[in-house]
Amino acid sequence: WLHAKLALVLGAQREAPEMRDGGHEAAALAAQLAGLQEDRLGARQLALATWREALRIDPADKKIRTNVERLATLLGRQAELASAWEEAFLASDPSDLALRGELLESAAELYEHELADVDKARATWKRLLELDPTNLHTARPAAAALARLYEAAEDWRPLIDVLHRQAEWADDAPSEKKELLFRIARIEEELLVDPAAAIGTYREILDDDGRDL
C-alpha cells in the first residue's frame, strides 16, 4: 500500500507545472517512478511506458536508455523498443550527431533483424546514411545494410547508388574500389541490360588502372 501511495505522489509531482518543460529533474522523477512501478508494484508494462517518457525527456541519459532496452527486451516488446528509439531521435539535440546516429542504428537493427519489417528497415538505414554522410563510422554500416536490402529486393538502381558511394569511400583502397566498380558494371550489363552505363563504369576502372586487362 505504501508503494502504491508513493507512486501516486510521484505521479502528482510529475504533473507539476515546473516539471512539464522537461529537463534532468523531470527525467529523474520519471525514472524513479518507473523503478517503483517495476520493482515494487510489479507493473512492468506501465514501467516501460514511464521509462519511455523519461527517455523522451532526456534521450542522452545512458542509464535511461539501458533500462528502456532491458525492460522492452524482457517483455518481448521489440516493436515498442524500436518506436522508443525513434521517439528519442526526434527528441534529441540536433547537434548531437553521435547520439542520433546510435538511436537510428538501434532502430534500424530492430526493424531489419527482429521485426523483419523491410520497408521500415530500409527507410531507417537511409535516414542514418543521410544523417552525417561524412561520418563513416555510421555511414558505412548504413550503406552495407542498404546494399544488402536492395540486393535482396532486386532493386538495382538504388543498389548501384549505394555501391558508388562505397567506391568513393574506398579511394585509399584500390582493390576494394575496383571490386565495387566491377560489381556495378556487372549489374548494369547483365541485370539492367544497359551497356552504355556498363562501358562508363569499365572506363572508370581503366582511369584508375589502365593495365587491367
C-alpha positions as CSV (number, residue, x, y, z in Angstrom):
1,W,0.0,0.0,0.0
2,L,2.8,2.4,0.9
3,H,4.5,1.8,-2.5
4,A,1.2,2.5,-4.3
5,K,0.8,5.7,-2.3
6,L,4.4,6.7,-3.2
7,A,3.7,6.1,-6.9
8,L,0.6,8.4,-6.7
9,V,2.8,11.1,-5.0
10,L,5.5,10.8,-7.7
11,G,2.8,10.9,-10.4
12,A,1.4,14.1,-8.9
13,Q,4.8,15.6,-8.7
14,R,5.4,14.7,-12.4
15,E,2.3,16.8,-13.3
16,A,3.6,19.9,-11.5
17,P,4.0,22.9,-13.9
18,E,7.7,23.2,-13.3
19,M,8.1,19.5,-14.5
20,R,6.2,19.9,-17.7
21,D,9.0,21.6,-19.5
22,G,11.3,18.5,-19.1
23,G,14.9,18.7,-18.0
24,H,17.1,16.4,-16.0
25,E,14.9,16.8,-12.8
26,A,11.8,15.7,-14.7
27,A,13.6,12.8,-16.3
28,A,15.0,11.7,-12.9
29,L,11.5,11.8,-11.4
30,A,10.1,9.7,-14.2
31,A,12.9,7.2,-13.8
32,Q,12.3,7.0,-10.1
33,L,8.6,6.3,-10.8
34,A,9.4,3.7,-13.4
35,G,11.7,1.9,-11.0
36,L,9.0,1.9,-8.3
37,Q,6.4,0.6,-10.8
38,E,8.6,-2.3,-11.9
39,D,10.3,-3.3,-8.7
40,R,7.7,-2.7,-6.0
41,L,4.4,-2.8,-7.9
42,G,5.2,-5.5,-10.5
43,A,3.7,-3.3,-13.2
44,R,6.3,-3.9,-15.9
45,Q,4.3,-2.7,-18.9
46,L,3.4,0.5,-17.0
47,A,7.1,0.9,-16.0
48,L,8.1,0.5,-19.7
49,A,5.8,3.4,-20.6
50,T,7.2,5.5,-17.9
51,W,10.8,4.7,-18.9
52,R,9.9,5.7,-22.4
53,E,8.6,9.0,-21.1
54,A,11.9,9.5,-19.3
55,L,13.7,8.8,-22.5
56,R,11.8,11.4,-24.4
57,I,12.6,13.9,-21.8
58,D,16.3,13.1,-21.7
59,P,17.5,11.0,-24.6
60,A,21.1,11.5,-23.8
61,D,20.8,9.7,-20.4
62,K,22.6,6.3,-20.9
63,K,21.0,4.8,-17.8
64,I,17.5,5.6,-19.0
65,R,18.3,4.1,-22.5
66,T,19.7,1.0,-20.8
67,N,16.6,0.5,-18.8
68,V,14.3,1.0,-21.7
69,E,16.2,-1.6,-23.7
70,R,16.4,-4.0,-20.8
71,L,12.7,-3.9,-19.9
72,A,11.4,-3.9,-23.5
73,T,13.6,-7.0,-24.3
74,L,12.4,-8.7,-21.1
75,L,8.8,-8.2,-22.1
76,G,9.4,-9.1,-25.7
77,R,8.3,-5.7,-26.9
78,Q,10.7,-5.2,-29.8
79,A,8.3,-3.0,-31.8
80,E,7.9,-0.7,-28.8
81,L,11.6,-0.6,-28.4
82,A,12.1,0.5,-32.0
83,S,9.4,3.2,-31.5
84,A,11.2,4.3,-28.3
85,W,14.5,4.8,-30.2
86,E,12.7,6.8,-32.9
87,E,10.9,8.9,-30.3
88,A,14.3,9.6,-28.6
89,F,15.8,10.5,-32.0
90,L,13.1,13.1,-32.6
91,A,13.6,14.5,-29.0
92,S,17.4,14.6,-29.1
93,D,19.6,17.6,-29.7
94,P,20.0,18.0,-33.5
95,S,23.7,18.9,-32.9
96,D,24.4,15.6,-31.1
97,L,25.0,13.5,-34.3
98,A,26.7,10.7,-32.4
99,L,23.7,10.1,-30.2
100,R,21.2,10.5,-33.1
101,G,23.2,8.0,-35.2
102,E,23.3,5.5,-32.3
103,L,19.5,5.8,-31.9
104,L,18.8,5.4,-35.6
105,E,21.1,2.4,-35.9
106,S,19.5,0.7,-32.9
107,A,16.0,1.2,-34.5
108,A,17.2,0.0,-37.9
109,E,18.7,-3.2,-36.5
110,L,15.4,-4.0,-34.8
111,Y,13.4,-3.3,-37.9
112,E,15.6,-5.5,-40.0
113,H,16.6,-8.4,-37.8
114,E,14.0,-8.7,-35.1
115,L,10.8,-7.4,-36.7
116,A,11.6,-8.3,-40.3
117,D,10.0,-5.0,-41.4
118,V,11.9,-4.4,-44.6
119,D,10.3,-1.1,-45.5
120,K,11.0,0.5,-42.1
121,A,14.5,-1.0,-42.0
122,R,15.3,0.4,-45.4
123,A,13.9,3.9,-44.5
124,T,15.7,4.0,-41.2
125,W,19.0,2.9,-42.6
126,K,18.6,5.5,-45.3
127,R,18.0,8.2,-42.6
128,L,21.2,7.1,-40.9
129,L,23.2,7.3,-44.1
130,E,22.0,10.8,-44.8
131,L,22.3,11.9,-41.1
132,D,26.0,12.6,-41.5
133,P,27.5,11.3,-44.7
134,T,31.0,12.4,-43.8
135,N,31.0,10.2,-40.7
136,L,32.0,6.8,-42.0
137,H,31.5,5.2,-38.5
138,T,27.8,5.5,-39.1
139,A,27.6,5.8,-42.8
140,R,29.4,2.6,-43.6
141,P,27.1,0.2,-41.7
142,A,24.1,2.0,-43.1
143,A,25.4,1.7,-46.7
144,A,26.2,-2.0,-46.1
145,A,22.7,-2.7,-44.8
146,L,21.0,-0.8,-47.6
147,A,23.1,-2.7,-50.2
148,R,22.0,-6.0,-48.6
149,L,18.4,-5.0,-48.6
150,Y,18.4,-3.6,-52.1
151,E,20.1,-6.7,-53.5
152,A,17.6,-9.0,-51.7
153,A,14.7,-6.9,-53.3
154,E,16.5,-6.9,-56.7
155,D,16.2,-3.1,-56.6
156,W,19.2,-2.5,-58.8
157,R,19.4,1.3,-59.3
158,P,19.3,2.2,-55.6
159,L,21.9,-0.6,-55.1
160,I,24.2,1.0,-57.7
161,D,23.9,4.4,-56.0
162,V,25.0,2.8,-52.7
163,L,27.8,0.9,-54.3
164,H,29.0,4.1,-55.9
165,R,29.1,5.8,-52.6
166,Q,31.1,2.9,-51.1
167,A,33.5,3.1,-54.0
168,E,34.1,6.8,-53.3
169,W,35.0,5.9,-49.7
170,A,37.5,3.3,-51.0
171,D,39.8,5.8,-52.8
172,D,42.6,4.7,-50.4
173,A,41.9,1.0,-51.1
174,P,42.3,0.5,-54.8
175,S,41.5,-3.2,-54.8
176,E,38.2,-2.7,-52.9
177,K,37.2,0.2,-55.1
178,K,37.9,-1.9,-58.2
179,E,35.8,-4.8,-56.9
180,L,32.9,-2.5,-56.2
181,L,33.1,-0.9,-59.7
182,F,33.2,-4.3,-61.3
183,R,30.1,-5.3,-59.3
184,I,28.3,-2.2,-60.5
185,A,29.3,-2.8,-64.1
186,R,28.0,-6.4,-64.0
187,I,24.7,-5.2,-62.6
188,E,24.5,-2.6,-65.4
189,E,25.4,-5.0,-68.1
190,E,23.6,-8.2,-67.1
191,L,20.7,-7.1,-64.9
192,L,19.8,-3.7,-66.2
193,V,20.9,-4.5,-69.8
194,D,22.4,-1.0,-70.0
195,P,25.7,-1.5,-71.9
196,A,26.4,2.2,-72.2
197,A,26.3,2.6,-68.4
198,A,28.5,-0.5,-68.1
199,I,31.0,0.9,-70.5
200,G,31.2,4.1,-68.5
201,T,31.9,2.1,-65.3
202,Y,34.6,-0.1,-67.0
203,R,36.2,3.2,-68.3
204,E,36.2,4.4,-64.7
205,I,38.1,1.3,-63.7
206,L,40.6,1.9,-66.5
207,D,41.1,5.5,-65.4
208,D,42.4,4.1,-62.1
209,D,44.3,1.2,-63.6
210,G,45.0,1.4,-67.3
211,R,46.8,-2.0,-67.2
212,D,43.7,-4.0,-66.1
213,L,43.2,-6.5,-69.0
